[in-house]
């Protein structure tokens, strides 16, 4: 019985320890001492190689035609066609369940289309997976922010530049990657400056406010040196001033020649910003054109406000 | 200077001073702590960083131990020559395991590794070539320049030097392009794929690294004990290894050292 009794005492101690330090003893001690675990590094003026300049203003960056996707009997996207030119902001709007997210997932390769052509600067991206499409230059943000919370803001942004680096695990283990690491962090810092978060570079991403976290997601997408930027409800949950700052940022990206496709619920935000608006309802495009034209469209008003009395 | 650097410096100084201050018995005990810490360190990477779980790491220690024990005894060659074999055997087994691992997650992954750990234990105890339950004895000692690492001080120095080197390497890794990808695996696999990261490759790397570290421990253990039988490679030990990582704190590399220290030293005290 002696041996078993020891095991029982040990087990009870273990349970007690986990009650008071669920993450383990050392992280608990570190938190008590107020250490963050983030090491600040010097940022040197260096750069990553950029993609060849494909973005010529006015050239179609993304061209989708006849996109179709059904889930069982529900046709989430039916014959959807959208073109986004370089240097253009296109907004995809529509009531809940209209198929906006499905369309996003089709373009980014999260789900596969049943039919349709998908081209990025003339190269087909149909049927490719999310990783391959990302590597080809499609960068995105998420409706529900997806950041690595305990990692610093700048490291989160550097994740976006992953396909632009080459050094792998062995080089990482032996620190044979110093030049590339400097370039990755410098690139990440430049994106943070672009979105106005440079002063928060070394804070854990989880410590930032929601508005800042959305900007951080955009910085991470920009770190990929994208040809096409997809923003999934970037203004959701932001305060008025934050929305204005975001609109200024996105307009600036357009002026840099980037093609931007955004899904948004906030009509005011979209109308002031987008060059073209595409309206989805029940999986089909019911209107497309300038913000003013779309706003005046009767079917759009019906879709949003219900049939006129 | 950052307080964490100072804390790390103090820990390294204490580790370096131990052979000067402690007798043979505590040093031998600390050698076992170091060996356990290396296995737990692999689990910190696997569980704490990448969000994967394995209760089968003791089996990978066993693979490293038996491969070296069998080859060095039967072929009569130096343990230094069998080191690459042990590492390769555990690495290849991990690669095969990773084919399954990348498709599983959560409880299914835990159960699969438990099944693997249990199966390997019975394999170690059931095969003729491993000596069955009675194990293998007469395994050559690890020596260099006339020093045998079965002795307390050389054994301690060897194991803790290896542990510190591995801590340094894993710290480097986590602070790199590949390391950031690994740290995204735990909660954001889909996001990582959308950033162009090959998450299957990252998981495979993590698992192979953890298992090769376990294989290294097995290799040293075989030539330190000069005797192996199945019991140290049981599923129970695999659970203890996870326990060390989680108790010490799987978020931190040094958590593996703290956990191994506490578990190994607390058990005899009770």
Interface residues (C-beta under 8 A of the other chain):
Chain A: X6 X9 X10 X13 X14 X17 X21 X23 X24 X25 X26 X27 X28 X30 X33 X35 X37 X39 X108 X110 X129 X130 X131 X134 X135 X140 X142 X146 X147 X148 X149 X150 X151 X155 X158 X159 X160 X162 X163 X165 X167 X168 X169 X171 X172 X173 X174 X175 X177 X180 X181 X184 X220 X224
Chain B: X2 X3 X4 X169 X170 X172 X173 X175 X176 X177 X178 X179 X180 X181 X183 X184 X187 X188 X190 X191 X192 X193 X194 X195 X196 X197 X198 X205 X209 X243 X245 X246 X247 X248 X249 X250 X251 X252 X254 X255 X258 X259 X262 X266 X267 X270
